[in-house]
């Protein structure tokens, strides 16, 4: 009665209506937000599927191209092995001890070098008999012409293994490709032995190896295989966008900023180590995008993509192990 007389009844009714409307709008907003988050998640999943499909398409196209180049030949490596440590040392020693006639052993890198061409040379001059030429040439499958001539139909296997170092003799007793961390840009060279240096494949001297990921960093200073210094840290970087919370655009801006800050810390840590330690070389490994971003501003001697996760110190050991692993393919 009093509410009706004072006009409060209509106000209370209006308040109830507005509260009901506010509740409906809130539920609608929550539903729209959930649908938007579902759409963002679905887009991310679709992009991941698309990337996987594109990688698979590229792989199949490469296989098809190799089949076309092989003219129907079903070529396979005679044997493949991953080498490290003592086993790697033994294989390199065996290859280094191999002897032929004056110009019976060819050493060359495939897939490395300006212009893709290579020039034949030997230890004592500019060429090797009828191979003598200063003109850079490339044979089939992107393989230097001297290597293609020496391997014949199996030159395609050397192209598949690139970038690599190829050792082959004129009697085809030895024909191998070595995919190592520090394969040099070596012109094709005929000699009485294979031109091999242990430091192209094995850790030597004093060097720094840094593991760079979008949210993790670790750097070690090594003398040969032994680590003598270590520094590492992790940064708080957001993962994949989930339902609710930030919009996708804002989420990506925040995450990109966090990654940029983390990579700047990585560069500063590398600079600190290089000031404190007299290391001959710096190797950068880790996620390809993060490695490339850091490598733009530091003078790295070599970079490589490696899959090393977990806490910084064990991840660094995994990265070091992976970096100094050599793939041997018998052609």
N, C-alpha and C positions, 0 to 999 in steps of 0.2 A: 504494500500500500504506500509506504513512505517513498520507496524507490520510484514508484509510478508517479507520485505527486511531485517529486523533485526532478523528474525526467531522467533518473539514473537507470531505469529499466531499459530504455532504448539504447543508452550508451553501453550498458553491459552486453546487450544483445549484439550490438555492433562489434564490440571487442571480441566476443565469441566468434562472430563471422570472420573477422580479420585473422584471428588466431587459426581458425580452420583453414582459411585461404593460405596463410603463411605456412602451415604444415603441409598443405598440398604442394605449394611451390617448392618447399624444401625437399620433399620426396621426389618431385620432378627434377630438381637440380641434381640430387644425388644419383638419380637414374641416368641423367644425361652425362654426368661425370663418369659413371661406371662404364657407360657405352663408349665414351670418348677414350677412356683408359683401355678398354677392350680393343678399340680400334687401333690405338697406338701399339699395343702389344702384338696385335695381329699383323700390323704393318712391319714391325721389327722381325717377327717370325717369317713373314713373307720375303723380306729382304734377305734374311739369312738363307732361306731356301733358294732364292734367286741366285745368291752368290755361289752356293754349292752347285747349283745346276750350271752356272756359267763356268765354274772351274771344271766340272765334269765334261762340258761341251768342249772346252779348250783342250782337255786331256784327250778326248776322243778324236778331235780334229788333228792333234799332233800325232796320234797313233795312225790315223788314216793317211796323213802326209808321209809318215815314215814308211807305211806299207806301199804307198805309191812310189816313193823313192827307191824302195828295195826291189821294185819290178817283180814282185811275187815271191822274193826270197824270204824264207822264214828264219830270220837271224836271231840268235840268242847269245848272251854272254856264256862263255864256257864255264865260268865260275865267278862268283862275287863274294866278297868278304869285307867286313868292317875291321879296320886295324887300329890298334892303339897300344901304347906302352911297349913292352918287350917284344910282342909279336910284330908290331910296326917296325921296330928297330931291326929285327931279324930280316924282314922282307926287304927293307931298304939296303941293308948290308949285302944281301944276296944280289940285288939288282946292280949295286955299285961295283960288285966284284966281277960282273959279267964282262968278258973281253971278246972282241972280234978282230977282223982284219982292219986295215987303216981307216976305212969308212964304211963299216958294216953295222953300226948302231945308230939309230935315229931317235932323237929326243925332241919333243915339241909340245907346246901348249895348244890346246884347242878351245876356242870360245873366249879367248883373251887377246887383246891387242887392238890398237887403233886401226879402224878401217876393216877389221875382220880378216885382212890378208896377212900373210907371213912371208918372210924372205929366207931362202935357204942359205945356211952358212955352215962352216965347220970351224974347229978350233984354230986351224992354221991358215985360213984364207977366207975368200968370199963365197966359195961354192963347192960343189962336189961333182967334178966331171961334167957330164952333160946336164947336170942340174944347176950349174953355175948361172946365177941370175940375180940382179938387184931389183927386179920387178916383183912386187908383191902379188901373189896369186892365191886363189882359193879354189879348192876342188869341190866335188859334190858334198852335200850334207853339211855345208859350212865348215868343212875340214880343210886345213892347209893342203895344197896340192901334193907336196912330198909325202905327207901322211896318207893321203888318199891313194897315191901310187903304191905305197908300201903295203897298205892293208887291203887294197882291192875292194871286193864286195863288202867286206867287214868294216869299211870306213864309216858306215852309217852308225855303227855301235859307238865309235869314238865321238861322233856328233851328239849322240844321245847322252853320253856321259859328261859332256861339256858343262861348265869349264873344268878342264882336267889337264894333267900332264900325261902324254903318251910316250911309251918306250917300246920300240919295235926294232928287231934286227932283220938283216936282209935275207936270212934263212928261215924267218918266221918261227924260230925257236922260242922267242919271247915276244909277246904283244899284249901289253897291259895299259890300262888307263888308271891314273891315280887322282882321285878327287880329294884334295887337301885344303886346309884353311888358308894357306899362303902361297898358292900356286902362282909362280911368276909369269910375266908375259915373255916367254922364251921363243925366239925364232927357231924354226926347224933346223936341227944341227946334226950332221953326220960326223961320227968319230969312231974310235976303236972301243968306246965305252959309253954308257949312258951318262948324261950330264945331270947329276942329282946332288942336291945339297940337303943335309939333314934338317936345317932350320926352316926349309920350306914346308915341313910336315910335323916337326916335333918342337916342343917348347925348348927354348934355349936363351941364354943370357938373362938380363933383367928386363922385365916388361910388366905392364899393367893391363889387366883384363877387366872391363867393366860390363856388368849386366844391367841393361836398361829396359824396364817395362813401364807401362802407363802409371803404375802405383807402387813400384818397387825399384830399388837401386842397390847395387853392391859392387864394390871394386876391390880387387886384390892386387897386390904387387908380388911378383913371382921371380924367383931365381931358378931357372929351369922348370922342374915340376913342383918345386917347393914354394908354398905361399909364405911370405915374410911380413906382410902387412895386410890389413883388412879394414874396410869401412862399409857400412850399409845402413839403409833405413827404408821404411815404408811410409807412404802418404795416404791420407784419407781421400780417396777418389770414389765418387758414386758409381755404382754398377749399372745394370740395365734398368730402364724406366719401368715402374710398376704402377698398379692401379692407384688412383687418387693422388693427392699431393700436387707437385708441380705440373704445369703444362709441359708437353714434350719439348717445345722450343726453349722454355726457361730451363728445363732440366739439362738439355744439351749445352746451353750456354754456361751453366754452373759447372758441369762436368768438364767441358773444354778448358774453362779457367783453372780448375783444379789440376788438370793434366799439365797445362802450361806452367803452373807454379812448381809442380813436381819436377818437370824436365829442367827448369831453371836451377832447382836445387841440385839436380844431377850434374849439370855443367859446372856449377860452383864446386861441388865435391871433387870432380875430375881435376879442375884447376888447382885445388888445394893439394891433392895428391901429387900432381906434377911439380908443384913448387917444393914440396917436402921430400920427394923421392927422385933420384936420378935414374929414371927408367928409359931404356933405349927405345921402346915401342909402346903404342897404345892400341889395344884391340877393343872394339865395341860389339857386343852381342846382345840378343834379346828379341823383343817384338820389333818387327821391321819398321813400322811407322815411328815408334819411339826412338829407335836407333838412328834412323835417317834424320829425325828432327835434331837430335843431339850432335850427330856427326857434322851437321852443317856449320857448327861453330867451334868444333874441336878438331885438331889435326890427328885423325885416327889413321893408323897404318893399315887396318883391315876391319871390315864389318861383316857380320853374319847374323842370320835369323836362327835362333835356337829356342827350343821349347823347354824352359826351365822355370818351374813354379815353386811355391812354398815360401818358407822364411828366407830372408836374404842370404845368410851364410851358406846353408845347404844348396840353395838355388844357384849360388855362384859356383860351387863345386860341380854341380850338374852341368852348368854352362861351360866351364873350363874343360870338363870331360868331353862334352859334345863338340866343342870347337876344335880340339886337337884329336879328332877321329878322322881317319882317312878311309875312303871307300875304294877298294881295289876291284877292278873289273878286268877279267881276262877276256880279250877280244877274240 
